[in-house]
Amino acid sequence: MNLTISGHHLDVTPALREYVLTKLDRVTRHFDQVVDISVLLTVEKLKEKERRQKAEVTLHVKGKEIFVEQASEDLYAAIDQLMDKLDRQVCRHKDRLQDHKHPAVKRLDADLV
């Protein structure tokens, strides 16, 4: 699994990097077929009142690419909300991959006779 954590208009501190890694453990625990993860942390300096901090994740799994973004006034809050969204999308993708089809009841009765 390739992991890239980068920052736009901010330096990615070791504390931020460790926080993102601990949050990504939850996602990789649910789905282990992750090929590549790219995390982008951004600070947008529009005005002092409208200062937004945004986190984006692009997750590449076999056959699909999942993109999630979240903005908040606090970067740690944005990362928390982002990981919740990403976890839901990864679980939904994993559920779609599983085969939920069951054999028909008529065919089961015919096999028993």
N, C-alpha and C positions, 0 to 999 in steps of 0.2 A: 504494500500500500504506500503510495507516494503522498506526502502531506506537504502543502505549501501554505504558510501563514505570512501574509504581507500586509503592510499598512499604507494608506494613502493620506498624506498630511499628518501622520503621526508615526512615532517610533514604536515598534512592537517590543514592549518590555518583556523580560522573562516571566513576570507575574501574569501578564496577559496571555503569553504563549502557554503557560502551564494551565491557566483557567480554561482556555479553549481546548487543550488536550484532555482535561478531565471531563469536560462536557461531551467531547466526541467519543469518549469511551462508551457512553450509553448507546450511541448510534451503532458503533461497531459491535457491541454486544448483541444487539438484535439482528444484525445482518452482517455476516463476515465476508461476503463476496464483494468488498469495496476495492476498486482498482485505484482510484485517485481522488484526493480531496484538496480543494483549493479554497482557502479562507481569505477574505479581503475585509480589513477593518478600515473605516473611513471616518474622518471628521470633516463635516461640511460647515464652513464658516460663512454663513449667509449674513446674519446680523447677530448681535450679542444675545438678543432675546430668542432668536430662532435657531440657535446653534443645535445642530442635529448630529448624532453619532450613529453610524450605520454599519451593520455587519452583513456580509454576504458569504454564502457557501455554495460551491459547485461540487457536487458529489457524482463521480462517474462510477456506475456499477455496470455489470455485464448486460449490455443491451439497452441501457437507458442512462440519461444524464439528468440529475435532479438539481434544480437551482432554487435557492431560498434566500430572501433578503428581509431584513428587519431594521427599522430605525427607531431610536429612542433618544431621550436627553442624556441617559447614562449608558456608556458602552457595555458595561457588565449586564445591565438589564436587557439591552438589545441582544447580547449573546445568549442569555437565558431564553428569551422568547424565540430566537432563531433556532436553537437546538430543540425546543419543543415542536416547532413546525417541522423541522427536518426529521425528527423521530417519527412523527405521524406519517409523513410521506414515505419514509423508508419502510415502516410497518405495512402501509397500504401496498407498496410495490412488492414486498415479500409475500403478502397475502394473495396478490394477483398471480404470482409465479406458481403457487401451490396448486395441485390438481384437486379440485373440490367435487369432481364428478363421481357419482356412485353408480354401481350397476343397477339396472332396472329390476323391479320386484318380479316381473314376469320371467325374466331370465334366471333369476335365482330359484324360483319355483320349478322351472323346467330342468334345472341341473339336479335338483333333489329327487326327481321322479325316475 
